Structure formats: structure tokens, C-alpha cells
Amino acid sequence: MRFPLLVAALVAAAVTAHAAEPARARLTISGGAALRNSIQSDGSLGVRFGGLSATQGRLTLDYFFERSPVGLSVEAGGERFNVVGQNLARTKDVTVTETGLRASAAIAARWVAASGLSAEGQLGYGYGAVPQLDVTPTTVAAAQLRHHGPLLGVRLGFDNGGLVSAALRGRVAPFAVGATYLGTSLALTQIGAGAELAFGRFQLSKLKVAALLDYELSITSASAGNYKTSQTA
């Protein structure tokens, strides 16, 4: 039975910089933890791993051109954690170091109201490497499901210049132009949703700096023949 798809990442500390109101540039640097649940199956053998990993980082930069609703958005993130368990024969304890990556670039457009409400849309291209396990009767090794393809994003925000601002965001990669696992091509979809609260307005030169609390859910599903994988992280 699968766990509910609830938790992905909780950012413990972050910094957001604003160049103006409304901000032409927005920089977010974050580090936090992820609660993961991953299931793999080749039709006969099922592999599952999960748990809390506290080594996750992300950087996002959004920039909008002067007197224009159009801008650019780039994002990069990564994580590293250990998977601890036994081999299939239960004769040996194993520790496997896993890494995950994601990066994207997009064209963005936004609408901003005088009340502080805003809406942004993104159309871009992304790359990702999702941690997996390569399991045989005698060995357990780290592997990655690598993929790239188009993505769509949306962000709804509220920032009236006060001490607290908030935003909801979502992104979807409806299909992958290329997705491979151990040399095999797969069909892949990925969806994500998040919420953020920014607190404080600290002036730093021409920037306004705030502390950020962030939560994100990301679900990746891929399949090829009898092989299927689903991961929440």
C-alpha cells in the first residue's frame, strides 16, 4: 500500500531579494529537508525506499524586463542522501549514496494588480535526475532516472509591501523528450506544487531581504514495458 502523497520539501531557512515594488528581480536561495517515498517494479520484483533526507538545496532567479510583463526564470537544485538496508538475500547490509538534480530555464509573463496580487506563467525546458536503485539478487547500487523536456509553470502571489507576503506555485512536465533508466527509454510525467510565506523586510543596499518558509510536493511517474516507478520527493 502506497503512502499518501503529502510531503516533499520543507525549507528551514532561505533568503529572497527584491529589487523594486513590484520586484523586477526575485532571488531565492534555500536549503531544507525532503520526505521521500519511492516505489519501483519490473513486473516481478518490487523495490521501495523512503525516509527523511536533510540535504537539499535550491536556487531560483526570476527577472522581468523594465516596463515589460515579460521576463526570464531559471532554477537549479540538488540533493544527496544515503539509503541503508539489506540485499535481496538478506545476507549483507548495504549503504548506497544517492544524488538528485533538477534545472530549468523558462520565459515568464506576469500580471500585477495595485492591491499586491500577481499572477505569473512560465513556459520552458527542464532537466532532472531522479534517484533510483539498481537491484539484483546480489547487489544494490545507486542509479538515476534522467529526463528532459518541456515544462509549464504558474505562480499566484500576494505582496503589498508589508511584513508578510505569500505565494502558491505549480509546475508540470507533461511528457519527456528523453527519459532513460539504465539505458532504457521511458515515458515520464512530473507534477509539482508549492506554497511559501516570506517574513520581514530588511533593507540591504538597493535590495529588500526577507526570510522564507517554503513547502513543496513533487511527484514523478515513469514506465516502460513491465518497469514502473513512482516517487514523491
C-alpha positions in Angstrom: 0.0 0.0 0.0 1.4 3.4 -1.0 1.9 6.2 1.5 -0.2 9.3 0.9 1.5 11.7 -1.4 1.8 14.5 1.1 5.3 15.8 1.8 8.1 16.8 -0.4 10.3 19.6 1.0 10.3 21.9 4.0 12.8 24.8 3.7 14.3 25.7 7.0 16.0 28.9 6.0 16.0 31.0 2.9 16.7 34.4 1.5 14.6 36.3 -1.0 15.8 39.5 -2.6 13.5 42.1 -4.2 14.9 45.0 -6.4 11.7 47.1 -6.5 7.9 47.1 -5.9 6.7 45.3 -7.9 10.0 43.5 -8.0 11.8 43.2 -11.3 14.1 40.6 -9.8 13.5 37.8 -7.3 16.3 35.6 -6.0 15.5 32.6 -3.7 18.3 30.6 -2.1 17.0 27.7 0.1 18.2 24.6 2.0 16.0 22.1 3.7 14.7 18.5 4.1 12.7 16.1 2.0 10.5 13.2 3.0 10.7 10.7 0.2 8.6 7.7 -0.9 9.8 5.7 -3.9 8.4 2.5 -5.5 10.0 0.6 -8.4 8.7 -2.6 -10.1 9.8 -4.6 -13.1 6.7 -6.8 -13.0 8.1 -9.5 -10.6 10.4 -7.6 -8.2 9.2 -4.6 -6.2 11.7 -2.2 -4.6 10.8 0.5 -2.1 12.8 3.1 -0.3 12.0 6.2 1.6 12.6 8.4 4.6 13.8 11.9 5.6 16.8 13.5 3.9 18.0 16.8 5.2 20.5 17.7 2.4 18.5 19.5 -0.2 19.3 22.9 -1.8 17.7 25.1 -4.5 18.3 28.4 -6.2 15.7 30.3 -8.2 16.1 33.6 -10.1 13.3 35.4 -11.8 14.0 38.6 -13.7 11.4 40.8 -15.6 12.5 43.5 -18.1 11.9 47.1 -17.3 8.3 48.3 -18.2 7.5 44.8 -19.5 5.4 41.9 -18.2 7.9 39.5 -19.8 10.9 38.0 -18.2 13.1 35.0 -17.6 13.2 32.4 -14.9 16.0 29.9 -14.1 16.1 27.3 -11.4 18.7 24.7 -10.2 18.6 22.3 -7.3 20.2 19.2 -5.9 20.1 16.7 -3.1 22.4 13.9 -1.7 21.4 11.2 0.8 22.2 7.6 1.9 19.9 4.6 1.5 20.5 1.9 4.1 19.2 -1.6 4.0 20.0 -5.3 3.1 20.5 -7.1 -0.2 17.7 -9.4 -1.5 19.3 -12.4 0.1 19.4 -10.6 3.4 23.0 -11.6 3.9 24.6 -8.2 3.7 23.9 -4.7 5.0 24.3 -2.1 2.3 24.6 1.7 2.2 24.1 3.4 -1.1 24.7 7.1 -1.7 22.1 8.7 -4.0 22.1 12.1 -5.7 19.2 14.0 -7.4 19.4 17.0 -9.7 17.0 19.4 -11.4 17.4 22.5 -13.6 15.2 24.6 -15.8 15.0 27.8 -17.8 11.8 29.5 -18.9 10.2 32.5 -20.4 7.9 34.1 -17.9 5.0 36.6 -18.1 3.2 38.3 -15.2 0.3 40.5 -14.3 0.4 42.7 -11.2 -2.5 44.5 -9.5 -2.3 47.6 -7.4 -3.6 45.6 -4.4 -0.4 43.4 -4.4 -1.9 40.4 -6.1 0.1 38.9 -9.0 -0.1 36.0 -11.5 2.8 34.6 -13.4 3.1 32.0 -16.1 6.1 30.1 -17.4 7.0 28.1 -20.5 10.4 26.5 -20.5 12.6 23.4 -20.7 13.9 21.3 -17.8 16.4 18.6 -16.9 16.2 16.2 -14.0 17.9 13.2 -12.5 15.6 11.2 -10.1 17.4 8.9 -7.6 16.6 5.2 -8.1 18.0 1.8 -7.0 19.5 -0.8 -9.3 18.8 -4.1 -7.5 20.0 -7.6 -8.4 19.9 -10.7 -6.3 23.4 -10.0 -5.0 24.0 -6.2 -5.4 22.3 -2.9 -4.7 23.6 0.2 -6.4 22.7 3.8 -7.0 21.1 4.7 -10.3 19.3 7.7 -11.8 16.2 8.2 -14.0 17.4 11.1 -16.2 14.9 13.1 -18.2 14.5 16.4 -20.1 11.6 18.0 -21.8 9.1 21.0 -21.8 7.5 22.3 -18.7 4.7 24.7 -17.7 4.6 26.7 -14.5 2.3 29.1 -12.7 2.7 31.3 -9.6 0.0 33.3 -7.7 1.3 35.8 -5.2 0.4 38.5 -2.8 2.8 41.2 -1.8 1.5 44.6 -0.8 4.9 45.8 0.6 4.1 44.7 4.2 6.0 42.4 6.5 4.4 39.2 5.2 3.9 38.1 1.6 2.7 34.7 0.2 2.6 32.7 -3.0 1.3 29.5 -4.4 3.0 27.8 -7.3 2.7 24.8 -9.6 4.6 23.2 -12.4 4.1 20.3 -14.7 6.3 18.4 -17.2 3.5 16.6 -19.2 6.0 14.4 -21.1 9.7 13.9 -21.6 11.5 14.3 -24.9 14.1 12.0 -23.4 13.9 9.9 -20.3 16.2 6.9 -19.6 16.9 4.5 -16.8 19.9 2.1 -17.2 19.9 2.7 -20.9 16.1 2.1 -21.3 13.8 4.8 -22.7 10.7 5.5 -20.6 7.5 7.6 -20.8 7.5 10.1 -17.9 5.4 12.8 -16.3 6.2 15.1 -13.4 4.0 17.5 -11.4 4.8 19.8 -8.5 3.0 22.2 -6.3 4.3 24.5 -3.5 3.4 27.3 -1.1 5.6 30.0 0.5 5.5 32.6 3.2 8.0 35.5 3.4 8.6 37.4 6.6 10.3 40.7 7.3 11.6 43.5 5.1 15.3 44.1 5.7 16.9 46.8 3.5 20.3 45.8 2.1 21.6 48.4 -0.3 19.0 48.5 -3.1 17.6 45.1 -2.1 14.8 44.1 0.2 15.6 40.9 2.0 13.1 38.5 3.7 13.2 35.2 5.5 11.2 32.5 3.6 9.3 29.4 4.8 8.6 27.1 1.8 6.8 23.7 1.3 6.8 21.7 -2.0 5.3 18.5 -3.3 6.8 16.8 -6.4 5.5 13.6 -8.0 7.4 11.7 -10.7 5.9 8.7 -12.6 7.6 6.8 -15.4 7.1 3.4 -17.1 8.5 1.3 -20.0 7.1 -2.2 -20.6 6.9 -4.0 -17.2 9.1 -1.5 -15.5 7.2 1.2 -13.5 8.4 3.8 -10.9 6.6 6.4 -8.9 8.4 8.8 -6.5 7.2 11.6 -4.2 10.1 13.9 -3.1 
